[in-house]
Amino acid sequence: MSRHGRSRWAVNQTFIIGKQDSPMMKRWRLVQTPWFGAYVHFIYSEDLDPHPHDHPWNFVRCVLRGGYSEEYAGRKVGAAGRLRPFRPGYVPTDAHHRITAVKPGTVSLVLVGRKSRDWGFWVPEEICGLAAARWVDYRDYLGLRTTTPDTS
């Protein structure tokens, strides 16, 4: 088990992302190891959260059917905008994005690297009169944390 209580090894597992009765996507883990993973995403709707998020690993994604649009905050990655079938793209951990529109029946293949950190959301804030964004751990953003993180 990992320090978060989930095994870093998995084969042929599916789970819902979002609400059970109206999911944003279904993830089919073909394989997950401590070094890499291969997932198929059945994407049903745009991201449910209003703020962009990042990922815990670098990854390559390729739409197999359908398509979707996304927006990136901060650093531009590849062809931000509309993703079409069979045009793979690399996304590093420091890219933060939101899926903004989804064609019905969208399916993508996602190949992930080794997990290098936790993931979170980028929430806008103003610092000294300038627009900025603050990273918020996904557990705090989604209200999932049951204990205070140890920052020592």
NORSUL-V562112 format. One record per residue. N is the residue number from 1. NEAR is the number of other C-alpha atoms within 12 Angstrom. Layout:
N/NEAR, N/NEAR
//
This chain:
1/11, 2/11, 3/8, 4/10, 5/8, 6/12, 7/14, 8/20, 9/21, 10/21, 11/16, 12/16, 13/20, 14/19, 15/20, 16/20, 17/23, 18/20, 19/16, 20/11, 21/11, 22/16, 23/20, 24/28, 25/31, 26/27, 27/28, 28/27, 29/27, 30/23, 31/24, 32/28, 33/23, 34/20, 35/18, 36/25, 37/31, 38/30, 39/33, 40/31, 41/34, 42/33, 43/36, 44/31, 45/30, 46/30, 47/28, 48/22, 49/23, 50/18, 51/29, 52/33, 53/36, 54/33, 55/30, 56/25, 57/27, 58/28, 59/29, 60/28, 61/30, 62/29, 63/31, 64/23, 65/23, 66/25, 67/33, 68/32, 69/25, 70/28, 71/28, 72/26, 73/26, 74/21, 75/17, 76/18, 77/23, 78/20, 79/18, 80/25, 81/22, 82/23, 83/30, 84/25, 85/21, 86/17, 87/20, 88/20, 89/26, 90/23, 91/29, 92/28, 93/26, 94/29, 95/31, 96/33, 97/34, 98/30, 99/32, 100/27, 101/23, 102/29, 103/24, 104/17, 105/20, 106/29, 107/31, 108/35, 109/30, 110/31, 111/32, 112/32, 113/27, 114/23, 115/23, 116/19, 117/17, 118/22, 119/28, 120/29, 121/31, 122/29, 123/26, 124/19, 125/15, 126/11, 127/10, 128/7, 129/7, 130/9, 131/12, 132/15, 133/20, 134/21, 135/25, 136/24, 137/24, 138/24, 139/19, 140/19, 141/21, 142/19, 143/12, 144/11, 145/14, 146/9, 147/9, 148/12, 149/10, 150/5, 151/4, 152/4
//
